[in-house]
Amino acid sequence: MQIIKYTSGDGNTGGGVDAAIKKGDPMLAVISFDGSKAIIGQVDDCMEHHILLAKSGLSSSDIDKYFRISFDRDGANWTFACPPDYKDIPDKAARITRFYTDGFTVISAFMAEMGLLVGLKIPKRYKRHLELME
């Protein structure tokens, strides 16, 4: 997995991101659906996932091409938002089920690569989508 570390224009380097992770600062990550690429940045530098994309030179409108998490050394929260065209699966329940299983696989691999073996949580406001899987 290619991991791109976004840093602000204030002279920080990728080492700043590594130090922030080690310190436990809150981070944002967008991870491509196929798990080939991730972009990470500090919450204070980026504030939102679409801003992280834009600041990294990518289109913020491509936000629905990525799994989105916020994390620190204690855990990760998944912004569980399944795009309506995910893998061209027409049935909503089947699409959300596939998004869920793919996301856990890809996000877990990313977190392991970052050296963070922590829990992955879906915040309550996003869990309503999971009701379709029952």
Stockholm file with secondary structure:
# STOCKHOLM 1.0

chainA/1-134         MQIIKYTSGDGNTGGGVDAAIKKGDPMLAVISFDGSKAIIGQVDDCMEHHILLAKSGLSSSDIDKYFRISFDRDGANWTFACPPDYKDIPDKAARITRFYTDGFTVISAFMAEMGLLVGLKIPKRYKRHLELME
#=GR chainA/1-134 SS CEEEECCCTTSCCHHHHHHHHHHTCCEEEEEETTSSEEEEEEHHHHSSHHHHHHHTTSCGGGGGGEEEEEEETTEEEECCCCCTTGGGCCSHHHHHHHHHHHHHHHHHHHHHHTTCCCCEECCGGGGGGGGGGC
#=GC SS_cons         CEEEECCCTTSCCHHHHHHHHHHTCCEEEEEETTSSEEEEEEHHHHSSHHHHHHHTTSCGGGGGGEEEEEEETTEEEECCCCCTTGGGCCSHHHHHHHHHHHHHHHHHHHHHHTTCCCCEECCGGGGGGGGGGC
//
